[in-house]
Amino acid sequence: MASTTIVREADLELAAQPQWRPKYNPWLIALVVTLASFMEVLDTSIANVALPHIAGGMSATEDEATWVLTSYLVSNAIILPLSGWLSFLLGRKRFYMLCVLLFTVSSFLCGIAPTLGALVFFRILQGVGGGGLQPSEQAILADTFLPQQRGMAFAIYGIAVVTAPAIGPTLGGWITDNFTWRWIFFINIPVGIASLLLSNFLLEDPPYLIKERMQRIKSKLRVDYWGIIFIAIGLGFLQIVLDKGEREDWWASGFIRTCAILSIAGLIIAVYWELKQKNPVVDLSLLKDRNFGIAGLLMLMVGVVLLGSTVLIPQYMQLIMGYSATQAGAVLSPGAILIILLLPMVGFLLSKVESRWMIGVGLFITSTALIHMTNFDVFIDFKYAMLARCWQAAGFAFLFVPINTAAYAFVPRNKNNAASGLINLARNVGGSVGISLVTTILTRRSQFHQARLTEQASALNPNFQHALNSAAQVFQGGSDATGPYALLLRNLQRQAANLAYIDCFWLLGIVFGALIPLVFFMKRVKPGTAGPAH
């Protein structure tokens, strides 16, 4: 109890001090740190379309090649919540530059990997380096900018985080088709080198961070090894369950059941352990703040819908509409451009409008856009799908920056690093949940709808007979008597898949809309400040 009182007094003393200002232009700093985060977020999705090429080049099955994705996500998820503690232990600038260096070097190693095993190992290293970039950047932005400027600063960061997953598959497909899959890793090298040089020149740790770090080191800071182990087990196996669950048929697989048990046990023990530690590696006490806790939940759901819809729409265009990968990517691109155009406006509005209202607007726009997508059918055209995606993208533009702004409103400056790790963990886990969720729903609901539609394929059904006669006209004069039935089966499977996609859009839209009342449980924050409204 006494230590908690001391921490609170230190937080109040820190809050009373004038905010530190960096030597160099803060907007230049924002651009530099965003560069590395864009590279890292892009890498989480750019390899997806290259998996068949990687499998072929490594003489492996596509199922084995998926460990290229899973290994990165596992190590990324483990390091995210630890990034705040590691920043404090090593110094934030040093930790950030170490992450950039590790990510860049491991990207090169991934590009030259001779075997699948080596590639998976280097992807683990790449995930460790990448996992520390986003939390470090958010903490840097929170310290670098005054409260009234944070909205615009987070808007720059939001451009990287929201648009990179949208363009990743398209860019990855283009690079793979025109060069080789190895170049999806090599393109990180010049960006990483530039980021490393600029970061070394521009970045510096705030005085309060240096002072507190030195005090902790002098007091013989103990490393919470058990906390690190429990968190690694819990989050690592959770990521494996989410990434491999549908492919392994979930609970029918002993491997998935084992991973799920280890994940649940690891997470429960980690929470219990961390709450009892004086200097935990993950500061769960931040969740006691109502604003931060609700913002974390909202960011989790943003990850679910953002990554889930980024999977759904390109797949729909390719599997239902018959588009090429490039054409499907083109459906997403205008939405990404719209986000880039809207985010600076959202950043400006945050200095005038309360963040709660903007989050509510964003949830409403995104929810209605997803419900509108339930009107998709096999006859829609490119323009219809593209405008629907733009509608959804407009909602995301009103979510990412206001949620981050609300999350940091009551967080003490010396806990910005820990807060960044937790808020980014929420979004990344949400993204994995979203991809796993929509993949599972698509598979199960396609089977359900196909079974229901097949019930109507009876000689006693006049509609079926009419369809069969129409199909027979296509094969008139041919010797294949099964042709008309095969054609009807393909159309039936297409319709069943279409209905499954609609089910996914309904679920995401309803769940997102149901979050709107939650926004108004957050504490009011006066626009352009870091504290409560009076």
C-alpha positions in Angstrom: 0.0 0.0 0.0 2.8 2.3 0.9 4.6 1.7 -2.5 1.4 2.4 -4.3 1.1 5.7 -2.5 4.6 6.6 -3.4 4.0 5.8 -7.1 0.8 7.9 -7.1 2.7 10.8 -5.5 5.5 10.5 -8.1 2.8 10.5 -10.9 1.3 13.7 -9.5 4.7 15.3 -9.1 5.5 14.4 -12.7 2.1 15.7 -14.0 2.8 19.1 -12.4 6.1 19.5 -14.3 6.1 21.3 -17.6 6.2 18.9 -20.6 9.6 18.2 -22.1 10.2 19.4 -25.6 12.5 17.7 -28.1 15.5 19.5 -29.8 14.2 18.8 -33.3 11.0 19.5 -35.0 8.4 17.0 -33.6 6.7 16.5 -36.9 9.9 15.4 -38.4 10.3 12.9 -35.6 6.8 11.7 -36.2 7.5 11.0 -39.8 10.8 9.1 -39.0 9.3 6.8 -36.4 6.2 6.2 -38.6 8.4 5.0 -41.4 9.6 2.0 -39.4 6.1 1.2 -38.1 4.7 1.2 -41.6 7.4 -1.2 -42.7 6.6 -3.5 -39.8 2.8 -3.5 -40.2 3.2 -4.0 -43.9 5.3 -7.1 -43.2 2.5 -8.7 -41.2 0.3 -9.1 -44.4 2.7 -8.8 -47.3 3.8 -12.4 -47.1 0.3 -13.9 -47.2 0.0 -14.0 -50.9 3.5 -15.4 -51.4 3.0 -18.5 -49.4 2.4 -20.8 -52.4 5.6 -19.5 -54.0 7.5 -19.9 -50.7 6.2 -23.5 -50.4 7.2 -24.3 -54.0 10.7 -22.7 -53.6 11.4 -24.6 -50.3 9.9 -27.9 -51.5 7.3 -27.8 -48.7 3.6 -28.1 -48.5 1.5 -24.9 -48.2 0.4 -26.0 -44.7 4.1 -26.2 -43.6 4.7 -22.8 -45.2 2.0 -21.1 -43.0 4.5 -21.3 -40.2 6.2 -18.4 -41.9 3.2 -16.3 -40.9 2.5 -18.0 -37.5 6.1 -17.7 -36.3 6.1 -14.0 -36.9 2.8 -13.4 -35.2 3.8 -15.5 -32.2 7.0 -13.7 -31.4 5.3 -10.3 -32.3 2.5 -11.0 -29.8 5.0 -12.0 -27.0 7.2 -8.9 -27.3 4.4 -6.4 -27.5 3.4 -6.3 -23.8 7.0 -6.5 -22.8 8.1 -3.6 -24.9 7.3 -1.0 -22.3 9.4 -2.8 -19.7 12.3 -3.3 -22.1 12.2 0.3 -23.1 12.5 1.3 -19.5 15.3 -1.3 -18.9 17.4 -0.4 -22.0 16.4 3.2 -22.6 13.6 4.0 -25.1 15.8 5.3 -27.9 18.3 2.4 -27.6 15.5 -0.2 -27.5 13.7 1.4 -30.5 16.9 1.4 -32.6 17.7 -2.1 -31.5 14.3 -3.2 -32.8 14.8 -1.4 -36.1 18.3 -3.1 -36.4 17.0 -6.5 -35.6 14.0 -6.2 -38.0 16.3 -5.0 -40.8 19.0 -7.7 -40.3 16.4 -10.5 -40.0 14.6 -9.2 -43.1 17.9 -9.7 -45.0 18.3 -13.2 -43.4 14.7 -14.1 -44.4 15.5 -13.1 -48.0 18.5 -15.4 -48.2 17.1 -18.3 -46.1 18.1 -21.6 -47.7 15.5 -23.8 -46.0 12.0 -23.4 -44.6 13.3 -24.1 -41.1 15.8 -21.3 -41.4 13.1 -18.9 -42.8 10.8 -19.7 -39.9 13.6 -19.0 -37.4 14.5 -15.7 -39.0 10.8 -14.7 -39.0 10.8 -15.3 -35.3 13.7 -12.8 -34.9 11.9 -10.4 -37.3 8.7 -10.6 -35.2 10.8 -9.8 -32.0 12.2 -6.7 -33.7 8.9 -5.7 -35.2 6.9 -6.1 -32.0 8.8 -3.4 -30.3 8.4 -0.7 -33.0 4.8 0.3 -32.7 4.6 0.6 -28.9 7.8 2.6 -28.9 6.6 4.9 -31.6 3.3 5.6 -29.8 5.2 6.3 -26.6 7.6 8.6 -28.4 4.7 10.5 -30.0 2.9 10.8 -26.7 6.0 12.4 -25.1 7.1 14.5 -28.1 3.8 16.3 -28.7 1.8 18.6 -26.5 -1.7 17.2 -25.6 -3.4 19.5 -28.1 -1.2 18.2 -30.8 -1.5 14.5 -30.1 -4.5 14.0 -32.3 -2.6 15.1 -35.4 0.5 13.2 -34.4 -1.5 10.0 -33.9 -3.1 10.6 -37.3 0.3 10.3 -39.0 0.8 7.1 -37.1 -2.7 5.9 -38.0 -2.0 6.3 -41.7 0.7 3.7 -41.4 -1.2 1.2 -39.2 -4.5 1.4 -41.0 -3.4 1.5 -44.6 -0.5 -0.9 -44.5 -2.6 -4.1 -44.0 -4.8 -3.0 -46.9 -2.0 -2.5 -49.4 0.2 -5.4 -48.1 -1.4 -8.3 -50.0 -1.6 -6.3 -53.3 2.1 -5.2 -53.0 3.2 -8.7 -52.0 1.4 -10.2 -55.0 2.9 -7.7 -57.4 6.4 -8.2 -56.1 6.0 -12.0 -56.1 4.6 -12.0 -59.7 7.2 -9.7 -61.1 10.3 -10.6 -59.2 10.6 -13.3 -56.5 9.1 -13.9 -53.1 12.5 -13.1 -51.5 12.1 -9.4 -52.5 9.1 -9.0 -50.1 11.8 -9.1 -47.4 14.6 -7.3 -49.2 12.5 -4.2 -49.6 12.7 -3.6 -45.9 16.5 -3.2 -45.9 16.8 0.3 -47.4 13.9 1.5 -45.3 15.4 0.0 -42.2 18.8 1.6 -42.8 17.3 5.0 -43.4 15.1 4.7 -40.3 18.2 3.7 -38.2 20.3 6.6 -39.3 17.5 9.2 -38.9 16.5 7.8 -35.5 20.0 8.0 -34.2 20.2 11.7 -35.2 16.7 12.9 -34.1 15.5 10.8 -31.2 16.3 11.4 -27.5 14.9 10.1 -24.3 12.9 12.6 -22.1 14.8 13.7 -18.9 12.1 12.2 -16.6 12.5 8.8 -18.3 16.3 8.9 -17.9 16.0 10.0 -14.3 13.5 7.3 -13.3 15.5 4.7 -15.1 18.7 5.6 -13.3 16.8 5.5 -9.9 15.4 2.1 -10.6 18.8 0.7 -11.7 20.5 2.1 -8.6 17.8 0.4 -6.4 18.8 -2.9 -8.0 15.9 -3.5 -10.4 14.9 -7.1 -10.3 14.1 -8.8 -13.6 10.7 -10.5 -13.5 11.7 -13.7 -15.3 8.6 -15.7 -14.3 6.4 -13.0 -15.6 8.1 -13.0 -18.9 7.8 -16.9 -19.1 4.1 -16.9 -18.2 3.3 -14.1 -20.7 5.3 -15.9 -23.5 3.5 -19.2 -22.9 0.0 -17.5 -22.7 0.3 -15.2 -25.7 2.5 -17.5 -27.8 0.1 -20.5 -27.6 -2.9 -18.2 -28.0 -1.5 -17.0 -31.3 -0.9 -20.5 -32.5 -4.5 -21.5 -31.6 -5.9 -18.5 -33.5 -3.7 -18.9 -36.5 -3.9 -22.7 -36.8 -7.3 -23.5 -35.3 -9.5 -23.6 -38.4 -6.9 -25.4 -40.5 -6.6 -28.1 -37.7 -10.4 -28.3 -37.2 -10.3 -26.6 -33.8 -11.2 -28.9 -30.9 -11.1 -32.0 -33.1 -7.3 -31.6 -33.0 -5.3 -32.7 -30.0 -2.6 -30.2 -30.9 -5.1 -27.3 -30.7 -6.6 -28.5 -27.5 -3.1 -28.7 -25.9 -2.2 -25.3 -27.1 -5.5 -23.8 -25.8 -5.0 -25.3 -22.4 -1.4 -24.0 -22.2 -2.5 -20.6 -23.4 -5.4 -20.3 -20.8 -3.2 -21.5 -18.0 -0.3 -19.2 -19.0 -2.5 -16.1 -19.2 -4.3 -16.8 -15.9 -1.1 -17.3 -14.0 0.5 -14.3 -15.8 -2.3 -12.0 -14.7 -2.2 -13.3 -11.1 1.6 -13.1 -11.0 1.9 -9.6 -12.5 -0.7 -8.1 -10.2 1.4 -9.2 -7.2 4.7 -7.9 -8.4 6.2 -4.6 -7.3 7.9 -4.0 -10.7 5.9 -6.1 -13.2 7.0 -6.5 -16.8 3.4 -5.7 -17.8 1.7 -2.9 -15.8 -1.9 -4.3 -15.6 -2.8 -1.5 -13.1 -3.3 0.7 -16.2 -6.6 -1.2 -16.9 -8.0 0.2 -13.7 -8.4 3.5 -15.5 -11.8 3.4 -17.1 -10.8 5.3 -20.2 -7.8 3.1 -20.9 -9.7 -0.1 -20.2 -12.5 0.8 -22.6 -10.1 2.2 -25.2 -8.2 -1.2 -25.0 -11.4 -3.1 -25.7 -12.4 -0.8 -28.5 -8.9 -1.2 -30.1 -9.3 -4.9 -29.8 -12.5 -4.7 -31.8 -11.0 -2.4 -34.3 -8.4 -5.1 -34.9 -11.1 -7.7 -35.3 -13.1 -5.7 -37.9 -10.1 -4.1 -39.7 -8.2 -7.4 -40.3 -11.4 -9.5 -40.7 -12.8 -7.2 -43.4 -9.4 -6.9 -45.1 -9.6 -10.7 -45.5 -13.3 -10.9 -46.4 -13.5 -8.3 -49.2 -10.5 -9.4 -51.4 -11.6 -13.0 -51.0 -15.1 -12.2 -52.0 -13.9 -10.4 -55.1 -11.7 -13.3 -56.1 -13.8 -16.3 -55.2 -17.3 -15.0 -55.8 -16.8 -12.3 -58.5 -13.8 -14.0 -60.2 -11.5 -11.0 -60.0 -7.7 -11.4 -60.2 -5.6 -10.6 -57.1 -4.6 -7.2 -58.5 -8.2 -6.3 -59.3 -9.3 -7.4 -55.8 -6.5 -5.3 -54.3 -7.7 -2.3 -56.3 -11.1 -2.5 -54.5 -9.3 -1.9 -51.2 -6.9 0.8 -52.5 -9.4 3.8 -52.7 -10.4 3.1 -49.1 -6.8 3.3 -48.0 -6.4 6.6 -49.9 -9.6 8.0 -48.3 -8.2 7.1 -44.8 -5.0 9.0 -45.6 -7.0 12.0 -46.6 -9.4 11.9 -43.6 -6.9 11.2 -40.8 -5.3 14.7 -40.8 -8.8 16.2 -40.6 -9.7 13.9 -37.7 -6.5 14.9 -36.0 -7.5 18.6 -36.3 -11.1 17.9 -35.2 -9.8 16.3 -32.0 -8.6 19.7 -30.8 -12.2 21.0 -31.2 -14.5 18.0 -30.6 -14.6 15.5 -27.6 -13.0 12.2 -28.6 -16.0 10.2 -27.3 -18.3 11.7 -29.9 -15.8 11.0 -32.7 -15.4 7.4 -31.6 -19.2 7.0 -31.5 -19.4 8.4 -35.1 -16.7 6.1 -36.3 -18.4 3.0 -34.8 -21.8 4.1 -36.4 -20.3 4.7 -39.8 -18.3 1.4 -39.8 -21.3 -0.6 -38.5 -23.7 0.8 -41.1 -21.1 0.1 -43.9 -20.7 -3.5 -42.8 -24.5 -4.0 -42.7 -24.7 -2.3 -46.2 -22.3 -5.0 -47.4 -24.9 -7.7 -46.6 -26.4 -6.5 -49.9 -23.5 -8.0 -51.8 -24.4 -10.5 -54.4 -22.9 -12.1 -57.5 -24.2 -9.3 -59.7 -22.5 -6.3 -58.0 -19.9 -4.4 -60.0 -16.4 -3.0 -59.2 -17.8 0.5 -58.3 -20.4 -0.8 -55.9 -17.8 -2.9 -54.0 -15.2 -0.1 -54.0 -17.7 2.5 -52.7 -18.8 0.1 -49.9 -15.2 -0.3 -48.9 -14.7 3.5 -48.9 -17.8 3.9 -46.7 -16.2 1.4 -44.2 -12.8 3.1 -44.4 -14.4 6.5 -43.5 -15.5 4.9 -40.2 -12.0 3.6 -39.4 -10.6 7.1 -39.9 -12.8 8.3 -37.1 -11.8 5.4 -34.8 -8.0 4.9 -34.6 -6.8 8.3 -33.6 -9.6 9.2 -31.2 -9.3 5.9 -29.4 -5.6 6.4 -28.9 -6.1 9.9 -27.8 -8.7 8.8 -25.2 -6.5 6.0 -24.0 -3.6 8.3 -23.1 -5.8 11.0 -21.6 -5.3 9.9 -18.0 -2.1 7.9 -18.3 0.9 9.4 -16.4 3.8 10.2 -18.7 6.1 7.7 -17.1 3.7 4.9 -18.0 3.4 5.8 -21.7 5.7 2.9 -22.7 3.6 0.4 -20.8 0.4 1.8 -22.1 1.6 1.6 -25.7 2.5 -2.0 -25.3 -0.9 -2.9 -24.0 -2.9 -0.9 -26.6 -0.9 -2.4 -29.5 -1.3 -5.9 -28.1 -5.0 -5.4 -28.0 -5.1 -4.4 -31.7 -2.8 -7.2 -32.8 -4.7 -9.9 -30.9 -7.9 -8.4 -32.2 -6.5 -8.8 -35.7 -5.7 -12.4 -35.2 -9.1 -13.1 -33.7 -10.8 -11.3 -36.6 -9.0 -13.4 -39.2 -9.6 -16.6 -37.3 -13.2 -15.7 -36.7 -14.2 -14.8 -40.3 -12.3 -17.9 -41.7 -14.1 -20.2 -39.4 -17.5 -18.6 -40.0 -17.0 -18.8 -43.8 -16.2 -22.5 -43.7 -19.0 -23.5 -41.3 -21.7 -21.3 -42.8 -20.8 -22.2 -46.4 -21.4 -25.9 -45.4 -24.7 -24.9 -43.7 -26.0 -22.9 -46.6 -24.9 -25.6 -49.1 -26.8 -28.2 -47.2 -30.0 -26.0 -47.1 -29.8 -25.1 -50.8 -29.2 -28.8 -51.7 -32.5 -29.7 -50.1 -34.2 -27.7 -52.8 -32.4 -29.6 -55.6 -35.2 -32.1 -56.1 -37.0 -33.3 -59.3 -40.3 -32.2 -57.5 -39.1 -28.6 -57.4 -40.2 -26.7 -60.6 -37.5 -24.1 -60.0 -34.8 -26.7 -59.9 -36.2 -28.4 -63.1 -36.2 -25.0 -64.9 -32.6 -24.4 -63.8 -31.6 -27.9 -64.9 -33.2 -27.4 -68.3 -31.4 -24.1 -68.8 -28.1 -25.7 -67.9 -28.8 -28.5 -70.3 -29.0 -25.9 -73.1 -25.3 -25.0 -72.5 -24.3 -28.7 -73.1 -26.8 -29.3 -76.0 -25.2 -31.7 -78.4 -22.6 -32.9 -76.0 -22.0 -36.4 -74.7 -21.5 -35.5 -71.0 -24.8 -36.1 -69.2 -23.4 -34.9 -65.9 -22.4 -31.5 -67.3 -25.7 -29.7 -66.4 -25.6 -31.1 -62.8 -21.9 -30.0 -62.4 -22.8 -26.5 -63.6 -25.7 -26.3 -61.1 -23.4 -27.6 -58.3 -20.8 -24.9 -59.0 -23.6 -22.2 -59.0 -25.0 -23.7 -55.7 -21.6 -23.6 -54.0 -21.1 -20.0 -55.2 -24.5 -19.0 -53.8 -23.7 -20.8 -50.5 -20.4 -19.0 -50.2 -22.1 -15.7 -50.9 -24.5 -16.2 -48.1 -21.6 -17.1 -45.7 -19.9 -13.8 -46.5 -23.2 -12.0 -45.8 -23.3 -13.8 -42.4 -19.8 -12.5 -41.6 -20.8 -8.9 -42.6 -23.9 -9.1 -40.4 -22.0 -10.3 -37.4 -19.2 -7.7 -37.6 -21.7 -4.9 -38.3 -24.0 -5.8 -35.4 -21.2 -6.3 -32.9 -19.5 -3.1 -33.8 -22.8 -1.2 -33.5 -23.4 -2.7 -30.1 -20.2 -1.0 -28.9 -21.5 2.5 -29.3 -23.1 2.8 -25.8 -19.8 1.7 -24.3 -18.2 4.9 -25.5 -20.2 7.1 -23.2 -19.0 5.2 -20.1 -15.6 6.9 -20.8 -14.7 10.0 -18.8 -15.0 13.3 -20.6 -11.8 14.8 -21.9 -11.8 18.4 -22.8 -10.7 18.7 -26.5 -7.0 19.6 -26.9 -6.0 18.6 -23.3 -4.7 15.6 -21.5 -7.1 15.8 -18.6 -10.7 15.8 -17.6 -13.2 18.4 -18.8 -14.5 20.8 -16.2 
